[in-house]
Amino acid sequence: MPLAGAPPATWAPPAQTAMQDSLQQAEAQSGGGASVENAQTAALGNLYGVMCMCCAACGCSGNLATVPQGAVGLVTHFGRYSHTLPPGRHRFNIMSDEINVVSMKVTCADIPPQAVMTADNLTVNIDAVCYYEVFDARKAVFGIDNYHFALSNLAQVTLRTVLGEHSLKEIFADRQRLNNRLKQLIDEASDPWGIKVGRVEMKAIEIDDTMQRAMAATAEAQQEAEAKIIQAKAQRDAAAILSEAAYLMTAEPSAMQLQWFETLRIIATQGKNATIVLPSSVDSNGLLAAAASATKQ
């Protein structure tokens, strides 16, 4: 037997209707709203404007608002968007209208240091700066709550995600390419908010002191290894050149005699040697044999 209160066997849940736009659905269900009350309130605002015309000429009326250069004013009529005001002084209904001033100038958002784990398992702290501007004030105000805060958090998350996919060496080497990648991702995500991202730049890359010492030791060891390799190659090349010189001197014994005189000249002109002992004769063949023996050893 079916339990008490249970739905009949033929019962089925209602079909899911297609999702409609919330704004259009609210407008269709609310009808005209408090139209009579709104009209009365607007009439009071108009009456206030007429009574304060003399004060408005002096600029001390409450129904005047000034939109600065580089900004626009979004007018809402009983909370609903009405129109956009350009820079300048404007009159509005103090009882029914509100003006929200939105800056259209380029804004600099400072991204605080983020702890990033790189692809080679190193932890670094990286901060950045993001330059952006609002190109659609209506989307920026009515499409998202506090677009400054939202863009700052989006930039922080994107910074950690993108840099975490690269090694520390790649972050230092491909800094400009990573900046362009960050700018592209943040700009695409913030476009529905009416925001255009112009530039994203990494500022400082901070590494732990222990990691700095380890990297310095690694670089020093690599430089010492390269220096030893260069020295070994130089000795190998010098040995090849001396061997070739000995072979050429074998064909010309007088070349050894000239080399001997050059050595004496160097000894006489350099140092503080007051006495030079010279042999009575120089055996070229003996010198060549000694040089060949030293080369082989």
Buried (B, 14 or more C-beta within 10 A) or exposed (E): EEEEEEEEEEEEEEEEEEEEEEEEEEEEEEEEEEEEEBEEBBEBBBEBBEEBEEEBEEEEBEBBBEBEEEBBBBBBBBEEEBEEBEBEEBBBBBBBBBBBBBBBEEBEBEBEBBEBEBBEEBEBBBBBBBBBBBEBBBBBBBEBEEBEEBBBEBBBEBBBEBBEEBBBEBBEEEEEEBBEBBBBBBBEBBBEBBBBBEBBBBEEBEBEEEEEEEEEEEEEEEEEEEEEEEEEEEEEEEEEEEEEBBEEBBEEBEBBBEBBEEEEEEEEEEEEEEEEEEEEEBEBEEBBEEBBEEEEE
